[in-house]
């Protein structure tokens, strides 16, 4: 296999630049997923029957439908029907966030349920309302416990972001495909993209693990749920 590496060198920075778009997708997806997932988790643990049913349907839908189908559904169906003309990047971030919210809700739900029920009872016994107990007693512990699960969600979301190439988002895989088509060389560009994803995955999870080591509660759950 005769491959002209020198011909590919000018294209490597172009592929690396796609990491900025990938980070935008992952950061937006994680952030929106957190905003959606945490209230869902609280509602599933402490909400009434009707609320739990509605939230269960949301989680069931976004966990059950493939990401590619969701991207097409919202980009060409839902948002245009609502009168919104959103870019491929913004649509992808929203869809990743909606889907991640369903998965994050189960991470937070497990973390909340791992906090001893006696702490809630103790908080109520000293005059705290249920909401105050959740905010000041349960969540500070649950969010720490959820970090390992959140780390896994980062890694999953990072890899899922590559699917957004289907909408033309200029992330790593899209740029790699353009380079491969332009040069007629496929192996090296895709190998480089794979290595880049591995570096981003390892680097991100390492940062989350360091944060977890700093904020974990001694004697509480260690290493995840």
HELIX and SHEET records of a PDB file:
HELIX    1   1 UNK A    5  UNK A   46  1                                  42    
HELIX    2   2 UNK A   49  UNK A   64  1                                  16    
HELIX    3   3 UNK A   67  UNK A   73  1                                   7    
HELIX    4   4 UNK A   74  UNK A   78  3                                   5    
HELIX    5   5 UNK A   79  UNK A   81  1                                   3    
HELIX    6   6 UNK A   88  UNK A  114  1                                  27    
HELIX    7   7 UNK A  117  UNK A  125  1                                   9    
HELIX    8   8 UNK A  130  UNK A  133  1                                   4    
HELIX    9   9 UNK A  134  UNK A  138  3                                   5    
HELIX   10  10 UNK A  139  UNK A  145  1                                   7    
HELIX   11  11 UNK A  147  UNK A  160  1                                  14    
HELIX   12  12 UNK A  161  UNK A  167  5                                   7    
HELIX   13  13 UNK A  172  UNK A  183  1                                  12    
HELIX   14  14 UNK A  187  UNK A  215  1                                  29    
END                                                                             
